[in-house]
Structure formats: structure tokens, C-alpha cells
């Protein structure tokens, strides 16, 4: 019997300059990303990390670098000409 692959649930927020992804299954609710965000772009909901205000994000990458579970990723988007 062959088991089918199930797609990983990913929550995603984006604007013209940044895309932030959170994998809820990996997030343990430690709040490190939220506490380290200098502009309070992140928040917590139901013990999981989420983007509270993506327009505040300054792409400092502290959330991604410090997440012990690799649950969050930040991607700079190319600016349109």
C-alpha cells in the first residue's frame, strides 16, 4: 500500500516588499520571534506565531534567524520598476 503525500500547511502574508511564511506545525509558541521583532510586526494567535502588521516589517530577519524550530521564513520581494 502506498501512502499519499500531504501538503504542509503554510500561512503566508505578503505586501509589495516582503513575504512572510509560518509553518504552524513547526511553531511551538515560544514567542521568540515576537519578542525580537523591533517593530512589532508579529504577534501570537492560539499559541502560534502570526503576522500582526506586515507593513511594519523592516526585513531585519531577526524572527527567521532566531526561530529555534525553523517555523518562520522571510523573503524580500523584488521591487517593481
C-alpha positions in Angstrom: 0.0 0.0 0.0 1.3 3.4 -0.9 0.7 6.4 1.3 -0.1 9.7 -0.4 1.9 12.8 0.5 0.0 15.5 2.3 0.9 19.2 1.6 2.3 21.1 4.5 0.0 23.8 5.8 1.7 27.2 5.4 0.3 30.5 6.4 1.5 33.3 4.2 1.4 37.1 4.3 2.8 39.5 1.8 2.9 43.0 0.5 5.0 44.7 -2.2 8.3 44.3 -0.4 8.2 41.2 1.8 6.6 37.7 2.0 6.5 36.0 5.4 5.6 32.4 5.8 4.8 30.5 9.0 4.5 26.7 9.2 2.1 26.2 12.2 3.1 22.6 12.7 6.7 23.7 13.4 5.8 26.7 15.6 6.0 25.7 19.3 4.6 29.1 20.5 7.9 30.1 22.2 7.3 33.8 21.2 11.0 34.4 20.5 10.2 35.9 17.1 7.5 38.1 18.5 9.8 39.4 21.3 12.7 40.0 19.0 10.7 41.9 16.3 11.8 45.6 16.8 8.7 47.0 15.1 6.1 44.6 16.4 5.1 43.2 13.0 4.5 39.8 14.6 2.0 38.6 17.1 0.6 35.4 18.6 -2.7 33.7 18.0 -3.8 30.5 19.6 -0.2 29.9 20.7 1.2 30.2 17.2 3.2 32.9 15.6 1.4 35.1 13.0 1.9 38.4 11.2 0.1 41.2 13.0 1.0 44.0 10.6 3.1 43.1 7.6 3.5 46.8 6.6 5.6 47.3 9.7 8.2 44.7 8.7 11.6 46.2 8.1 13.2 42.9 6.8 15.6 42.7 9.8 15.3 38.9 9.6 15.5 38.5 13.4 12.4 36.3 13.5 13.8 33.9 10.9 17.3 33.8 12.3 16.2 33.2 15.9 13.4 30.7 15.5 14.6 27.5 17.0 12.1 25.4 15.1 12.6 27.0 11.6 8.9 27.8 11.6 9.1 31.2 10.0 10.7 32.5 6.8 11.1 36.0 5.5 11.6 36.7 1.8 12.5 40.1 0.3 10.5 40.6 -2.9 12.0 42.4 -5.8 10.7 45.9 -6.2 8.8 46.7 -9.3 10.4 49.2 -11.6 
